[in-house]
Amino acid sequence: MLRGMSATLRPVPATVLPNGTVRLLKDIRLPFPAMAMVTLLIEEDTAKVPETAVLSQDALMDWNRDEEEAAWAHLQEAGRETVHVF
């Protein structure tokens, strides 16, 4: 950072894979390149997660988009009274 300039911290949710790859949970657009600092939030139970669950994150991340939410919204509204969580 240049002397005299201040930095604004903007948290961006992300996942760091075991190989060090950082995956942002949502796309972001910036008008210029920016430096980033990664803070790891290590949970006790994280080490017990099966490798298959970690590896499936990329495939499931495609479902975490506004387009997917819109496509399935009619089912959420229709089933509000009969939703069962197991």
Backbone hydrogen bonds in HBPLUS format (Angstrom, degrees):
<---DONOR---> <-ACCEPTOR-->    atom                        ^
c    i                          cat <-CA-CA->   ^        H-A-AA   ^      H-
h    n   atom  resd res      DA  || num        DHA   H-A  angle D-A-AA Bond
n    s   type  num  typ     dist DA aas  dist angle  dist       angle   num
A0005-MET N   A0002-LEU O   3.16 MM   3  5.70 160.7  2.19 134.8 136.3     1
A0025-LEU N   A0013-PRO O   3.02 MM  12  5.74 175.4  2.02 141.2 140.3     2
A0015-THR N   A0023-ARG O   2.84 MM   8  5.21 154.1  1.91 143.8 151.5     3
A0023-ARG N   A0015-THR O   2.82 MM   8  5.21 169.6  1.83 157.9 161.5     4
A0017-LEU N   A0021-THR O   2.88 MM   4  5.30 163.4  1.91 160.4 160.0     5
A0020-GLY N   A0017-LEU O   2.81 MM   3  5.35 164.7  1.83 126.0 129.5     6
A0046-THR N   A0043-GLU O   3.12 MM   3  5.33 151.5  2.21 106.9 115.6     7
A0048-LYS N   A0045-ASP O   2.98 MM   3  5.37 148.2  2.09 110.5 120.2     8
A0049-VAL N   A0046-THR O   3.16 MM   3  5.48 169.6  2.17 114.4 117.3     9
A0053-ALA N   A0050-PRO O   3.01 MM   3  5.47 131.0  2.25 109.4 121.5    10
A0054-VAL N   A0050-PRO O   3.37 MM   4  6.84 154.7  2.44 149.1 155.8    11
A0055-LEU N   A0051-GLU O   2.90 MM   4  6.14 162.8  1.93 155.6 160.5    12
A0056-SER N   A0052-THR O   3.00 MM   4  6.07 135.3  2.21 137.6 148.0    13
A0057-GLN N   A0054-VAL O   3.27 MM   3  5.56 160.3  2.31 107.4 113.4    14
A0060-LEU N   A0056-SER O   3.01 MM   4  6.25 160.1  2.06 158.7 164.8    15
A0061-MET N   A0057-GLN O   2.86 MM   4  5.88 134.9  2.06 146.4 158.1    16
A0063-TRP N   A0060-LEU O   2.98 MM   3  5.55 152.5  2.06 114.4 122.2    17
A0064-ASN N   A0061-MET O   3.02 MM   3  5.27 153.4  2.09 108.4 116.6    18
A0069-GLU N   A0065-ARG O   3.11 MM   4  6.47 159.8  2.15 151.7 157.4    19
A0070-ALA N   A0066-ASP O   2.96 MM   4  6.20 160.2  2.00 151.6 156.3    20
A0071-ALA N   A0067-GLU O   3.02 MM   4  6.20 153.3  2.09 142.8 150.3    21
A0072-TRP N   A0068-GLU O   3.13 MM   4  6.32 144.4  2.26 148.6 156.4    22
A0073-ALA N   A0070-ALA O   3.42 MM   3  5.14 156.2  2.48  95.7 102.4    23
A0075-LEU N   A0072-TRP O   3.08 MM   3  5.60 136.4  2.27 112.7 123.6    24
A0076-GLN N   A0072-TRP O   3.36 MM   4  6.74 148.8  2.46 147.4 156.2    25
A0076-GLN N   A0073-ALA O   3.10 MM   3  5.12 120.8  2.47  96.7 111.7    26
A0077-GLU N   A0073-ALA O   3.09 MM   4  6.39 159.5  2.13 158.2 162.4    27
A0078-ALA N   A0074-HIS O   3.19 MM   4  6.23 159.5  2.24 137.7 143.3    28
A0079-GLY N   A0075-LEU O   3.17 MM   4  6.11 145.7  2.29 139.5 146.6    29
A0082-THR N   A0079-GLY O   3.10 MM   3  5.34 137.7  2.29 105.4 117.3    30
